[in-house]
Amino acid sequence: MLHVLAIVGSPRKGKNNDALVTSMLEGIENHGNSSVSIEKLYADKLAIQSCKACDGCTRKRGCVLKDGMNDIYEKFDKADIIIVSSPLYFNSISGQLKSIIDRNQAIWSSKYILNNSLIDKSKLRLGYFICTAGMPEEPNLFHATFPIMELFFKSVNTNWEGSLLISNVDKHPIVHDNATLQNSYNIGKKLIEKLEK
Ligand SMILES: Cc1cc2nc3c(=O)[nH]c(=O)nc-3n(C[C@H](O)[C@H](O)[C@H](O)COP(=O)(O)O)c2cc1C
């Protein structure tokens, strides 16, 4: 059984990010030979608190905050494919998604201080990043998100396979853009096929 975890970083259910994630998950679900369990989470609904920098995770494995983030570490660990999406907010990722990523500090501590990683290092995990921007395309529009996602995927021991970056969505919503949705679907298909190779 392969496990796919997707986190939608937009608070807007049914809009651009949600539609792209749904298509990518359909591409995964409809291809490959393995049985697949798929979980799609909405960062806004998870209501993950921001990291308090209490250093608790340097003394005891995991996070002391009781808001479900410890379940998310387990889901990251179990996942074979991790899809993360975000709208571009002030040239960066959404606050909801950033709160989750900052809480991966507990993963960092588990690896580099406690020497007892929350995330299994031995298995292959594939990751994909989806980001949408309201503004029309311009050079480096998504630039600021890349180093954040690089560290995120590193934290969860996941090979960052690529990014689907779509601009101008405020003028041209993705729900009406079948070619872009098909592209997302095809990426999902390729991810599962690569994992099964
Ligand atoms: C708080 C906020 C900040 C935003 N900042 C940017 C920005 O810096 N650049 C940009 O192109 N679009 C910006 N937008 C537009 C969103 O990126 C766009 O509406 C979003 O990609 C739509 O995704 P969704 O439909 O999945 O929510 C911003 C929107 C909000 C609400």
The ligand as a Gaussian input file, in Angstrom:
#p B3LYP/6-31G(d) Opt

LIG

0 1
 C       -3.018000      37.933000       1.652000
 C       -2.829000      37.793000       0.168000
 C       -1.609000      38.114000      -0.386000
 C       -1.383000      37.953000      -1.759000
 N       -0.163000      38.254000      -2.270000
 C        0.082000      38.021000      -3.586000
 C        1.383000      38.273000      -4.134000
 O        2.309000      38.692000      -3.460000
 N        1.573000      38.012000      -5.452000
 C        0.568000      37.526000      -6.263000
 O        0.800000      37.291000      -7.438000
 N       -0.667000      37.268000      -5.754000
 C       -0.938000      37.506000      -4.446000
 N       -2.166000      37.224000      -3.919000
 C       -3.200000      36.564000      -4.793000
 C       -3.185000      35.060000      -4.566000
 O       -1.899000      34.508000      -4.806000
 C       -4.173000      34.338000      -5.466000
 O       -5.453000      34.878000      -5.291000
 C       -4.105000      32.874000      -5.102000
 O       -3.011000      32.296000      -5.789000
 C       -5.345000      32.118000      -5.340000
 O       -5.189000      30.821000      -4.807000
 P       -6.493000      30.053000      -4.227000
 O       -7.612000      30.344000      -5.175000
 O       -6.114000      28.629000      -4.202000
 O       -6.769000      30.618000      -2.868000
 C       -2.432000      37.448000      -2.579000
 C       -3.686000      37.143000      -1.998000
 C       -3.887000      37.316000      -0.653000
 C       -5.230000      36.972000      -0.052000

